[in-house]
C-alpha cells in the first residue's frame, strides 16, 4: 500500500485588486523538512489548484533575498506579522492562515504597498549629506565605537513594516509616523556627519504625527524580526525632542 504523503494546509486571504473585496482560498502542498512559507507559496505558484481541486490564479506575494534581510516578504502568518522566508512550517500550527498586513494598502493578495515607510524616511531626513568629508581620510570625523554598536543595531532595520502593523497607534485614524522612522531618526542623529541635521529631524518629529503619537504599547519591540530595541530609541528621541522644545522656548 502506498504511503500517503504528509500535506501542509494553507488558508490564504486573497484580493484581486486594491479596491476589490477579500476572499479566502485553501491549498495543500507536500510537506518536506525545513519547508518555509515562501517555498510553499512557490509550490502553489507552480500548480495553482485549491484543496478542493479547483484551478485558480497563482497567489501574488513579494520576496527578494529569502534570508530575512530585505523585508519584502512581510505578511501575517497565523495572525502575526513576520517574514515569510523565516516562517518555518514545523513551527506553525495548521491550518496556516496567510493574509496581507492590512495596516498597509493591499496591491493584490499578499502583496502590500509599504511606500508610506519610505515617505516617512524622507520626512525625518533619513540620510547623511555628502559634503566631501569622506575624502579627508585623516581629519574626517570618526564614530565612537560604543555609539557604533548602537548604530549598527538600528541599521539592521529592513523597513519590513512589522513594527507598524503591530503598533495600535498606526491606523487610518492616526497620523503617527511609526516606530521605524523614529528609530531611524535616532540612527542618523548618532552619525558624526548626520548630527548636523539633528535639529531638522527633531523638528519633523515635533510636528503632528511625530514622536508624541507613540502610546508606549511596546508592541513594536516584540514584533521586530531584528530584535531592535525600538522603545529604547523612541524614548531617547522623545528626550531629545523635549530638550529642543525647551531650548526653542527660551530662545524666543
N, C-alpha and C positions, 0 to 999 in steps of 0.2 A: 504494500500500500504506500503510495507516495506521501511524503511528509508535507503537511501544509505549511507554507511559508508564513512567518510572522509578519503582520501588517502594522503600519502606523496610520492612525486615523486622524485626519485633519478636518476641522470645520473652519472655513475661510470666509471672512466677510468681504464681499466684493462690491464694486461700484463702477459702473460703466463710463461715467464722465463726472466732472466736478459737480454738476447740478442734478444728477440722477439719484434715485433712491437706492440705498444699500440693500443687499440681499446676501444670503449665505449659500455656499455650496460645499458639499462634503467630498473628500478624496481619500484614497488609500494609496500608500506606497510601500514597497517591500522594505522591511527592516534590515539594517546591517549595522555592525558595530561602528561607533564613532560618528554616526549619522547626525547631521545638524539640520536646522530648519531651512537654510539656504539650499543645501544639497537636495532636500526633499522637494522644495519648490522647483528645482531644476528637473527633477524626475516628473513632476506634474506637467511642467512645460513641454517635455518630450512627448507626453501622451495625455493631453487634457481631457480625461474621461472621469466623470464623477463616480462616486462609490456605487451609485445605482446603475451605472453603465451608460449614462447619457454623455454624448460628445458635447464639449463646451469649448470656450476660448481659453487660451493659456492665461494663467494668473499673472498680473503685472506687478512687479516689485522692483526695487532698486538695490544694486550692490556694486561693489568695486574691489576693495582689497581682499576681502574674505579672511581677514585676520585681525579684526577688531581694532582697526586703525583709522579708516576713512569715515565711519559713522553713517554711511549711506543706507545701510540695510535696517535701520531702526524701525521697529514696528511693535505692536503689542502682542506678546506671546502669553496666552493664558491670563490676559488682563494686565500684564506687566510690560512696560516699555523697555525694550532691550535690543541688543544687536542680534539679528537672526543668525549671523555666521557663528556666534558664540553660544547659541542656544542648542545644547545637545539633547537629542531625543531621549536618551537614557535618563536625563534629569527632569523630564517633563511629564506631567500627568496627562493621560489620554482620556477623551479626545483632545487633541491640541487645537486650541482656538487661536487663529491668527486674525488680526484686524489692524487697520491703519491707525496711527496715532492722531486722533481727531482734534487734538489741540491745534494741529496744522491743517491747512486746506488739503483736501484729497484730490489728487490728479486723476488717478484711476486705481481701483483695487487697493493694494497695499502701498502704492507709491504716493508720497506726500510732497508738498511744496514747503521747504524749510527756508525760503528766501528771507523771511522776516528776521531770522537769526543773523544773516549777513548784513541786512539793513541796520540791525542793532549795532553791529561792529563798526559800521560807518558812523553811526551816531556817537559812539564813545571814542572815536578816533583810534580804532584798534590796529594801529601800525606805528612803526618808528620812522620818522622823517629821515631821509638820506641827505646828509649835509656835508659829506666829504670827510667826516671824522674817521671813517673806517680806513681811509687811505693813509692816515698818520699812525703808523703801527706803534711807534714808541710812546707817543703822547695821547693816544686815544683813551677815553675813559674805560676803566675796567670794572667789571661787576664783582662785588664781594661774593666769595664762594658760598657763604651762608645764604645770601639773598638768592644766588643762582639755584640753590637747592629748591627753594620755594617756587621760583620762576619756572623751573623745569616741571614741577608737579602741575602747575596751572597750564603750562604749554601743551600738556598731553590731551587737552580738550579736543574732541573730534567734531564739535558743532553738530552732534548727532540729534540733540533735542530731547533726550531722555529727561533731563532736569526740568525743562519747560513743561513737558507732558505731566510730570509728577507734581508740579507746583500748583496749588489751588488758587494762587493769585494770578496765574497766567490763564486768561479766559477771554471770551468775547466781550465781557463787560468791564474789562480792566485794560489799562494801558501799560501795565508793568513790563519793563524791558526784559525781565527774566534773569535768572541766576547766572547763566553762562556769560552774558555780556558784562555783568557787574564784575565777575571774577577776572575777565579779560582786561577790564579797565585797570584793575589792580596789577595784573601782569605787566602791562606796558608802563605803568607808573613806577615799577621796580627797575625798569631798564635804565642804564646810565645816560642814554640819549633820549629815550622815551619820556623821561621825567620832565623834560622841558615843555611837554604838552599836558602835564598833570592837571593844571588848573582848568584847561579846556575840557578834560574828561570829567572832572568833578562837577563843573558847571552843567554838563549834559546830564549827569546823574542827579542833579538838584531839581531838574525840571519835572513836569508831570510825567508819571510813569517811570521815574527813576528809582533810586535805591529805597525810597520811603514806601514803595509799593510792596516790599517784601514783608510778609506776615510772619516770618520766622517759623514756618511749619517744619523746616529741616528735611522735607521730602526730597529735595534736590540732592542733598549729600548721600542719602540712601540709594537714590536711583542712578547716580553717576557710575557708568561702567568702568571709568578710570580711577575711581575712588578719590577724586579731587575733593578736598575739604572746603566745599563751596560756602558753607555757612560761616566758616572762619574768615574767608576772604571778603564775603559780603559785610561782615561785622567790621573788618578793617577799613573798607571803603566807607562805610557808614560813619566811622570815627573821623576819617579824613574830610568827608563832606561836612560834618558838623563843625569841625575846626575851621574849615574855609568859610562857612556861613557866618561864624562869629567874627572872623577876621574881616570879611567883607562888610559886616555891620559896623564895626568900629572904625573902618577906613572910610566910611561915607563922609 
